């Protein structure tokens, strides 16, 4: 939008920001000689001691297992919450109906 927060019409997506960025960088870098970008070359995978797994494969496994582990954790917490809610409701009803334990 505009500086006064009114809607900017006729512009969608990233075309305008990309044009602004290009124009800005052309002005900033004008006259400079292009240079290659620095590149970090990955090293040899590190083997975990006593294992045939690399550190990266362990990271990948944990990342891939995360949704399943999260889902199981949420399910367990939901079951516990349902049990606690049922227990509270039973105690309230027992109190209302005069049933004592």
Buried (B, 14 or more C-beta within 10 A) or exposed (E): EEEEEEEEEEEEEEEEEEEEEEEEEEEEEEEEEEEEEEEEEEEEEEEEEEEEBBEEBEEEEEEEEEEEEEEEEEEEEEEEEEEEEEEEEEEEEEEEEEEEE
